[in-house]
Amino acid sequence: MTEASDIRTIVVGVDGSEASVEALRQAQSLAKPLAATLVALASWDVPPVYDGYIAMGIDDFDVRAGEILQETVEKAFGAETPANVESRLVQGHPRHTLIEASRDADLMVVGRRGHGGFGGMLIGSVSSALVAHAHCPVLVVHSPEPKKPEPKKAKAN
């Protein structure tokens, strides 16, 4: 990549968190002027189970992940998804699926903290893995700060 115009595909990791909603918005602000395709990518996997145990209620992970993907895209863009945005749902651990997707991406965008890990960490494990192992540049986006209420003014008599 030698120029910004070489950016044709931007992949965004989506997990339903506010950080991934903001990542989609920020990625679109870059994709639109570059006429790039934005791929909202969510992943799902069946949790590991112990031999001899049958886990109850562990089906339909793909269905729920697809719903989360759709809900996140709607939160980011409203009811009308922009024409350059496509949604993609893949099976696998987010770290592995996003690193693999980075092979065909010109830019990867993720939220600083998703739904996993510990609240005090500055960067999530998936974000860290992408920064270290992605095959393209990675942009890590912070969630917007919650708005603080305005201080109440004293009434003058």
Salt bridges, closest charged atoms under 4 A:
GLU18 OE2 - LYS75 NZ 3.92
GLU22 OE1 - ARG25 NH1 3.85
GLU67 OE1 - ARG64 NH1 3.09
GLU71 OE2 - ARG64 NH1 3.41
GLU86 OE2 - ARG88 NH2 2.80
GLU100 OE1 - ARG103 NE 3.11
